[in-house]
Amino acid sequence: MEASKILSVLKKKLAFLSGGKDRRSGLILTIPLCTEQTSMEELSATLDYLLGIPSEKCKARGFTVIVDGRKSQWNIVKTVVLMLQNVIPAEVSLVCVVKPDEFWDKKVTHFCFWKEKDRLGFEVILVSANKLTRYIEPCQLTDEFGGSLVYDHLDWLNKRLVFEKFTKESTSLLDELTVINENEKGSQAEKERSSESNILPSFDPETVLQT
């Protein structure tokens, strides 16, 4: 999936990878819910895109997901947490639900996430923003959680667009060079030429792109 295909959705910052890591070196995925109704389809598309970025080695360390529900309703938070079970169940190690200081307490008693741990496949904790540092170092948290990690979503998105454009164009160019290189190798006339007149050196396109 390319960022340009879902650019309008990504601009909404329904979820983001800040670059922060938890104490197990797992990546931190943040879902900043707001007072407006969150589209689960758009959130799912955002998560699908973000999860395609890290390497398999990074994913193997597991994700810590921060669901910021301070400006959202409890039923939306509950829906999002349950959705994670289908979107990234194997990779989630811990879900930290950041709650408001007061008005959730009675509603939470009707749905205890700790009772659902075996079914969900990951642990869910309810925590206030000022206590999030018990689980994640302040230097790995962005400023909305009292941390010092700098993250600019629009800057990140612009860099992703440039990177994907470069990758797409480079891949296309290497594919063309591969065809030319193979034609050169298969040509009897070119085989008879001296090594000094050989214009294109032999190369591995995949290695060039990876570099």
Secondary structure as the mmCIF struct_conf table of DSSP 4:
data_model
#
loop_
_struct_conf.conf_type_id
_struct_conf.id
_struct_conf.beg_label_comp_id
_struct_conf.beg_label_asym_id
_struct_conf.beg_label_seq_id
_struct_conf.end_label_comp_id
_struct_conf.end_label_asym_id
_struct_conf.end_label_seq_id
HELX_RH_3T_P HELX_RH_3T_P1 ALA A 3 ILE A 6
HELX_RH_AL_P HELX_RH_AL_P1 LEU A 7 LEU A 10
TURN_TY1_P TURN_TY1_P1 LYS A 11 LYS A 12
BEND BEND1 LEU A 14 ALA A 15
STRN STRN1 PHE A 16 LYS A 21
TURN_TY1_P TURN_TY1_P2 ARG A 23 ARG A 24
BEND BEND2 SER A 25 SER A 25
HELX_LH_PP_P HELX_LH_PP_P1 GLY A 26 GLY A 26
STRN STRN2 LEU A 27 PRO A 32
BEND BEND3 THR A 35 GLU A 36
HELX_LH_PP_P HELX_LH_PP_P2 GLN A 37 SER A 39
HELX_RH_AL_P HELX_RH_AL_P2 MET A 40 LEU A 51
TURN_TY1_P TURN_TY1_P3 GLY A 52 GLY A 52
BEND BEND4 ILE A 53 PRO A 54
HELX_RH_AL_P HELX_RH_AL_P3 GLU A 56 ALA A 60
TURN_TY1_P TURN_TY1_P4 ARG A 61 ARG A 61
STRN STRN3 PHE A 63 ASP A 68
TURN_TY1_P TURN_TY1_P5 ARG A 70 LYS A 71
BEND BEND5 SER A 72 SER A 72
HELX_RH_AL_P HELX_RH_AL_P4 TRP A 74 VAL A 87
BEND BEND6 ILE A 88 ILE A 88
TURN_TY1_P TURN_TY1_P6 PRO A 89 GLU A 91
STRN STRN4 VAL A 92 VAL A 98
BEND BEND7 ASP A 101 GLU A 102
TURN_TY1_P TURN_TY1_P7 PHE A 103 TRP A 104
HELX_RH_AL_P HELX_RH_AL_P5 ASP A 105 VAL A 108
TURN_TY1_P TURN_TY1_P8 THR A 109 HIS A 110
BEND BEND8 PHE A 111 PHE A 111
HELX_RH_3T_P HELX_RH_3T_P2 PHE A 113 GLU A 116
HELX_RH_AL_P HELX_RH_AL_P6 LYS A 117 LEU A 120
BEND BEND9 GLY A 121 PHE A 122
STRN STRN5 GLU A 123 VAL A 127
HELX_RH_3T_P HELX_RH_3T_P3 ALA A 129 ARG A 134
TURN_TY1_P TURN_TY1_P9 TYR A 135 TYR A 135
BEND BEND10 ILE A 136 ILE A 136
HELX_RH_3T_P HELX_RH_3T_P4 PRO A 138 GLN A 140
BEND BEND11 LEU A 141 LEU A 141
STRN STRN6 THR A 142 THR A 142
HELX_RH_3T_P HELX_RH_3T_P5 ASP A 143 PHE A 145
TURN_TY1_P TURN_TY1_P10 GLY A 146 GLY A 146
STRN STRN7 LEU A 149 LEU A 149
HELX_RH_AL_P HELX_RH_AL_P7 HIS A 153 GLY A 186
HELX_RH_AL_P HELX_RH_AL_P8 GLN A 188 LYS A 191
TURN_TY1_P TURN_TY1_P11 GLU A 192 GLU A 192
BEND BEND12 ARG A 193 ARG A 193
HELX_RH_3T_P HELX_RH_3T_P6 SER A 195 SER A 197
BEND BEND13 LEU A 200 LEU A 200
HELX_LH_PP_P HELX_LH_PP_P3 PRO A 201 SER A 202
HELX_RH_AL_P HELX_RH_AL_P9 PRO A 205 GLN A 210
#
